[in-house]
Amino acid sequence: MSIQVREARETDIGEIFAIRTSVAENHLSLEQLAEMGITPETIAAELAKEPCLWVAEIDGVPVGFSMVRNETGCVFGLFVRADHEGRGVGRSLLERAERHLFATFDKIWLETEIGSRAYAFYERAGWLPVEKRDLGLMKFVKVRTVASDL
């Protein structure tokens, strides 16, 4: 099993939404995403501007994605199909997003729910919880090191 992480294309948007709505933890429906301004059209517009989204494939099948906010240095989302969790997909996607953001920022950030599996995942990946936010969220930061430049 080989994980391939590549830049997302507009033709991936349907799969990206299928992955996003398939997760159990932090689940949101298409309607809920739309209420937040996250639609196929807004994602297509983001993709047209600059690289911001990566898809992980196994045997040519999309199994996860990560997305960043280039203007703020934020890892905006990282989601993996439940049947592919624990196989390194999330780690590969996170490393790709970090590499991209560290090309511009010395410190990057993300938010995740306190007590979630993602919380522990980010801690294991070297992210530091720094600020409790509203709605049970924690802000994490990671600082670029010399090793990040390799």
C-alpha positions as CSV (number, residue, x, y, z in Angstrom):
1,M,0.0,0.0,0.0
2,S,1.6,3.2,-1.2
3,I,0.1,6.6,-0.2
4,Q,0.4,9.3,-2.9
5,V,-0.3,12.9,-1.9
6,R,-0.9,15.3,-4.8
7,E,-2.2,18.7,-5.3
8,A,-6.0,18.7,-5.6
9,R,-7.7,19.4,-8.9
10,E,-11.2,20.8,-9.6
11,T,-12.3,17.3,-10.6
12,D,-11.5,16.1,-7.0
13,I,-14.1,18.4,-5.4
14,G,-16.9,15.7,-5.4
15,E,-14.6,13.2,-3.6
16,I,-13.4,15.9,-1.2
17,F,-16.9,16.5,-0.1
18,A,-17.7,12.8,0.1
19,I,-14.7,12.3,2.4
20,R,-15.5,15.4,4.5
21,T,-19.1,14.2,5.0
22,S,-18.1,10.6,5.7
23,V,-16.2,11.1,8.9
24,A,-17.7,10.3,12.3
25,E,-15.7,12.8,14.4
26,N,-16.4,16.4,13.6
27,H,-19.0,15.4,11.1
28,L,-20.8,18.1,9.1
29,S,-23.4,17.6,6.4
30,L,-23.3,19.3,3.0
31,E,-26.0,21.7,4.3
32,Q,-23.9,22.6,7.4
33,L,-20.8,23.1,5.3
34,A,-22.8,25.4,3.0
35,E,-24.0,27.4,6.0
36,M,-20.3,28.0,6.8
37,G,-19.6,29.1,3.3
38,I,-17.9,25.9,2.2
39,T,-19.4,24.8,-1.1
40,P,-18.0,23.2,-4.2
41,E,-18.0,26.6,-5.8
42,T,-16.0,28.2,-3.0
43,I,-13.5,25.3,-3.0
44,A,-13.1,25.6,-6.8
45,A,-12.4,29.3,-6.4
46,E,-9.7,28.6,-3.8
47,L,-8.1,26.0,-6.0
48,A,-8.0,28.4,-8.9
49,K,-6.1,31.0,-6.8
50,E,-3.2,29.0,-5.5
51,P,-2.2,25.6,-4.1
52,C,-4.2,25.1,-0.9
53,L,-5.6,21.5,-0.9
54,W,-4.0,18.1,-1.3
55,V,-5.5,14.7,-1.9
56,A,-4.1,11.4,-0.6
57,E,-4.7,8.4,-2.8
58,I,-4.1,4.7,-2.3
59,D,-4.2,2.7,-5.6
60,G,-5.6,5.8,-7.4
61,V,-8.5,6.1,-5.0
62,P,-8.9,9.3,-2.9
63,V,-8.9,8.5,0.8
64,G,-8.2,11.8,2.5
65,F,-7.4,15.5,2.0
66,S,-5.8,18.4,3.8
67,M,-6.5,22.1,3.2
68,V,-4.7,25.2,4.3
69,R,-5.4,28.9,4.4
70,N,-2.4,30.5,2.7
71,E,-3.2,34.0,3.9
72,T,-3.1,33.1,7.6
73,G,-0.8,30.1,7.9
74,C,-3.6,27.8,9.1
75,V,-4.1,24.1,8.5
76,F,-7.8,24.5,7.9
77,G,-8.8,20.9,7.6
78,L,-7.5,17.3,7.4
79,F,-9.9,14.4,6.9
80,V,-9.4,10.7,6.2
81,R,-11.9,8.0,5.3
82,A,-12.6,5.9,8.4
83,D,-11.6,2.7,6.7
84,H,-8.1,4.2,6.0
85,E,-7.4,5.7,9.5
86,G,-4.2,4.5,11.2
87,R,-2.4,3.8,8.0
88,G,-0.3,7.0,7.8
89,V,-2.6,8.9,5.5
90,G,-3.3,11.7,7.9
91,R,0.4,12.0,8.8
92,S,1.3,12.2,5.1
93,L,-1.3,14.9,4.5
94,L,-0.3,16.9,7.5
95,E,3.4,16.8,6.5
96,R,2.5,18.1,3.0
97,A,0.4,20.9,4.5
98,E,3.1,21.8,7.0
99,R,5.8,21.9,4.3
100,H,3.7,24.2,2.1
101,L,2.9,26.6,5.0
102,F,6.5,26.6,6.3
103,A,7.7,27.9,2.9
104,T,6.0,31.2,3.9
105,F,5.4,31.2,7.7
106,D,7.7,30.6,10.7
107,K,4.8,29.6,12.9
108,I,1.6,27.9,11.7
109,W,-1.6,27.0,13.5
110,L,-4.8,25.0,13.5
111,E,-7.8,24.4,15.8
112,T,-9.3,21.2,16.8
113,E,-11.8,19.9,19.4
114,I,-10.5,19.3,22.9
115,G,-10.6,15.6,23.7
116,S,-10.9,14.5,20.1
117,R,-8.7,11.9,18.4
118,A,-7.4,14.7,16.3
119,Y,-6.2,16.5,19.4
120,A,-3.9,13.6,20.3
121,F,-2.9,13.2,16.6
122,Y,-1.6,16.7,16.4
123,E,0.2,16.5,19.8
124,R,2.0,13.3,18.5
125,A,2.9,15.3,15.4
126,G,4.7,17.9,17.5
127,W,2.0,20.6,17.6
128,L,1.6,22.5,20.8
129,P,-1.8,23.4,22.4
130,V,-1.6,27.1,23.2
131,E,-5.0,28.6,23.6
132,K,-8.5,27.3,24.6
133,R,-11.1,28.8,22.2
134,D,-14.8,29.0,22.2
135,L,-17.0,26.0,21.4
136,G,-14.5,23.5,23.0
137,L,-11.7,24.2,20.6
138,M,-8.0,24.4,21.2
139,K,-5.6,26.4,19.1
140,F,-2.3,24.5,18.3
141,V,0.8,26.0,16.9
142,K,3.9,24.6,15.3
143,V,7.1,26.5,14.8
144,R,9.4,25.9,11.8
145,T,12.7,24.3,12.7
146,V,15.8,23.7,10.6
147,A,14.5,20.1,10.2
148,S,11.3,21.5,8.7
149,D,13.4,23.0,5.9
150,L,14.7,19.6,4.7
